[in-house]
């Protein structure tokens, strides 16, 4: 059954200090299942990689390699438009940022 993937998990796949048993379990789950993410996930991922490069945790070529590896995984980007009012309502109801509410809406 597909599941929603958050970038806090994704970064554990390429940053050693972010790796946990949970991030590893989700990576294994992608061997037999697939994930869905909101469109903002792509920007978050690029920003995570940029920050890792600036902090010298990754080189630019290795960050590009990470993007290539992640692109080969069964991760679908949900491009269905969501009205901002729906995101705002979820964010207020559950005390989330609008960014995290986008993941909740997808779930």
VMD Tcl script that draws the C-alpha trace (Angstrom):
set ca {
  {0.00 0.00 0.00}
  {1.48 3.40 -0.93}
  {2.65 5.65 1.88}
  {3.45 9.35 2.25}
  {7.18 10.01 2.47}
  {8.53 13.02 4.37}
  {11.92 14.57 3.63}
  {12.99 14.08 7.24}
  {13.17 10.39 6.31}
  {14.74 10.94 2.90}
  {17.70 12.88 4.31}
  {18.62 9.88 6.46}
  {19.45 8.02 3.27}
  {22.33 10.30 2.33}
  {23.38 12.04 5.54}
  {24.98 9.68 8.03}
  {24.12 11.79 11.05}
  {20.42 11.68 10.06}
  {20.24 7.92 9.52}
  {18.12 5.94 11.97}
  {16.56 2.50 12.10}
  {13.34 4.18 10.93}
  {14.93 5.77 7.84}
  {16.53 2.42 7.00}
  {13.22 0.58 7.43}
  {11.49 3.01 5.07}
  {14.25 2.56 2.49}
  {13.73 -1.21 2.68}
  {9.98 -0.74 2.36}
  {10.53 0.93 -1.02}
  {11.87 -2.37 -2.30}
  {8.30 -3.75 -2.36}
  {6.08 -0.68 -2.12}
  {5.93 2.89 -3.36}
  {5.67 6.30 -1.78}
  {3.84 9.49 -2.68}
  {5.00 13.01 -1.90}
  {3.59 16.51 -2.33}
  {5.20 18.73 -4.99}
  {7.04 20.77 -2.36}
  {9.07 17.62 -1.53}
  {11.26 18.25 -4.59}
  {12.16 21.75 -3.38}
  {12.76 20.50 0.14}
  {15.06 17.79 -1.18}
  {17.04 20.25 -3.30}
  {17.37 22.55 -0.29}
  {18.51 19.71 1.98}
  {21.20 18.81 -0.54}
  {22.22 22.47 -0.95}
  {22.56 22.85 2.81}
  {24.59 19.64 3.05}
  {26.93 20.97 0.36}
  {27.31 24.33 2.10}
  {28.12 22.57 5.38}
  {30.59 20.36 3.48}
  {28.73 17.17 4.36}
  {28.35 16.44 0.63}
  {30.11 17.60 -2.49}
  {28.09 19.00 -5.39}
  {28.79 15.91 -7.53}
  {27.72 13.57 -4.74}
  {24.55 15.64 -4.22}
  {23.75 15.23 -7.91}
  {24.38 11.50 -7.53}
  {21.93 11.39 -4.61}
  {19.30 13.03 -6.83}
  {19.88 10.39 -9.49}
  {19.55 7.54 -7.00}
  {16.39 9.00 -5.47}
  {14.89 9.57 -8.92}
  {15.18 5.83 -9.57}
  {13.09 4.98 -6.50}
  {9.33 4.32 -6.68}
  {8.35 7.76 -5.39}
  {5.40 9.46 -7.10}
  {4.82 13.19 -6.88}
  {1.16 14.03 -6.41}
  {0.52 16.92 -8.78}
  {-3.18 17.26 -7.91}
  {-3.80 20.91 -7.04}
  {-4.86 21.58 -3.47}
  {-6.63 24.76 -2.51}
  {-4.72 26.89 -0.01}
  {-7.85 27.02 2.17}
  {-7.69 23.24 2.66}
  {-4.06 23.43 3.74}
  {-4.80 26.34 6.07}
  {-7.72 24.49 7.66}
  {-5.58 21.41 8.32}
  {-2.70 23.49 9.65}
  {-4.97 25.30 12.09}
  {-6.88 22.19 13.12}
  {-3.80 20.12 13.90}
  {-1.34 22.85 14.91}
  {0.97 22.26 11.94}
  {2.94 24.45 9.60}
  {1.33 24.75 6.20}
  {4.27 22.75 4.88}
  {3.54 19.78 7.12}
  {-0.19 20.18 6.50}
  {0.55 19.53 2.81}
  {1.86 16.08 3.78}
  {-1.16 15.46 5.98}
  {-3.52 16.45 3.17}
  {-1.81 13.97 0.89}
  {-2.11 11.19 3.48}
}
mol new
graphics top color blue
foreach p $ca { graphics top sphere $p radius 0.5 }
foreach p [lrange $ca 0 end-1] q [lrange $ca 1 end] { graphics top cylinder $p $q radius 0.2 }
display resetview
